[in-house]
Amino acid sequence: MTGAVTFDMVFGIGTILSAIVGVWLRIEYRIQQDARPLASQIAALQAEIRLLDKLLSEHKLYAAEHYARSDNLQQMREEILGRLDQITGRLDKAFAPQVTHRPRGGA
């Protein structure tokens, strides 16, 4: 390409550059459109995480207030077993055969 630059050459290069810029802008627009829903989804998920975290902490507090701890259960179990041993001992004494001594007499 030697010689003078004509208006047709400038117009052709401008057309090609315009097409490239147009395609580029269209791709960029679609990327931005796809990114917007992702940003709103991320915000919604973060809000849901905060809500679930709050609900979990409330449930932990409820469980701590309304359910017995394992060491308390162990202590209650030992107390109940001790009382049952006492009751068993009393029942054994109550129903044990009475040994009576009869006098041997030589009459």
C-alpha positions as CSV (number, residue, x, y, z in Angstrom):
1,M,0.0,0.0,0.0
2,T,2.0,2.8,-1.3
3,G,0.6,6.1,-2.2
4,A,-1.9,8.5,-0.9
5,V,-4.5,7.6,1.7
6,T,-7.9,7.8,0.2
7,F,-11.2,8.5,1.9
8,D,-12.3,4.9,1.1
9,M,-9.4,3.5,3.1
10,V,-10.1,5.8,6.1
11,F,-13.7,4.8,5.9
12,G,-12.9,1.1,5.7
13,I,-10.5,1.2,8.7
14,G,-13.1,3.2,10.7
15,T,-15.7,0.7,9.9
16,I,-13.6,-2.2,11.0
17,L,-12.6,-0.4,14.2
18,S,-16.2,0.5,14.9
19,A,-17.2,-3.1,14.5
20,I,-14.5,-4.3,16.9
21,V,-15.4,-1.6,19.5
22,G,-19.1,-2.5,19.1
23,V,-18.4,-6.2,19.7
24,W,-16.2,-5.4,22.7
25,L,-18.9,-3.1,24.2
26,R,-21.5,-5.7,23.7
27,I,-19.4,-8.4,25.5
28,E,-18.7,-5.9,28.3
29,Y,-22.4,-5.1,28.7
30,R,-23.3,-8.8,28.9
31,I,-20.6,-9.3,31.5
32,Q,-22.0,-6.5,33.6
33,Q,-25.5,-7.7,33.2
34,D,-24.5,-11.2,34.4
35,A,-22.6,-9.7,37.3
36,R,-25.6,-7.7,38.7
37,P,-27.7,-10.7,39.5
38,L,-24.6,-12.4,41.1
39,A,-24.1,-9.4,43.3
40,S,-27.7,-9.4,44.5
41,Q,-27.6,-13.2,45.0
42,I,-24.4,-12.7,47.1
43,A,-26.1,-10.0,49.2
44,A,-29.2,-12.3,49.7
45,L,-27.0,-15.2,50.7
46,Q,-25.1,-13.0,53.2
47,A,-28.4,-11.8,54.7
48,E,-29.5,-15.4,55.0
49,I,-26.3,-16.4,56.7
50,R,-26.7,-13.6,59.2
51,L,-30.3,-14.8,59.9
52,L,-29.2,-18.4,60.3
53,D,-26.4,-17.4,62.6
54,K,-28.8,-15.5,64.8
55,L,-31.3,-18.4,64.9
56,L,-28.5,-20.8,65.8
57,S,-27.3,-18.6,68.7
58,E,-30.9,-18.3,69.9
59,H,-31.3,-22.1,69.8
60,K,-28.0,-22.6,71.7
61,L,-29.3,-20.2,74.4
62,Y,-32.7,-22.0,74.5
63,A,-30.9,-25.4,74.8
64,A,-28.6,-24.1,77.6
65,E,-31.6,-22.8,79.5
66,H,-34.0,-25.8,79.1
67,Y,-32.0,-29.0,78.8
68,A,-29.9,-30.6,81.5
69,R,-26.1,-30.8,81.2
70,S,-24.5,-34.2,81.2
71,D,-22.8,-33.8,84.6
72,N,-26.2,-32.9,86.1
73,L,-27.6,-36.1,84.6
74,Q,-24.8,-38.1,86.0
75,Q,-25.3,-36.7,89.5
76,M,-29.1,-37.4,89.3
77,R,-28.4,-40.9,88.1
78,E,-26.1,-41.6,91.1
79,E,-28.6,-40.2,93.5
80,I,-31.4,-42.3,92.0
81,L,-29.3,-45.5,92.1
82,G,-28.3,-44.7,95.8
83,R,-32.0,-44.4,96.7
84,L,-32.9,-47.6,94.9
85,D,-30.2,-49.4,96.8
86,Q,-31.7,-48.1,100.1
87,I,-35.1,-49.2,99.1
88,T,-33.8,-52.6,98.0
89,G,-32.1,-53.0,101.4
90,R,-35.3,-52.1,103.3
91,L,-37.4,-54.5,101.2
92,D,-34.9,-57.3,101.8
93,K,-35.1,-56.6,105.6
94,A,-38.9,-56.5,105.4
95,F,-39.3,-59.8,103.5
96,A,-36.4,-61.7,105.0
97,P,-37.4,-64.9,106.8
98,Q,-37.6,-64.4,110.5
99,V,-35.6,-66.9,112.5
100,T,-37.3,-67.6,115.8
101,H,-35.5,-69.5,118.5
102,R,-37.7,-72.1,120.1
103,P,-36.7,-73.2,123.5
104,R,-35.6,-76.7,123.7
105,G,-37.1,-78.1,126.6
106,G,-37.0,-81.3,128.2
107,A,-40.4,-81.4,129.7
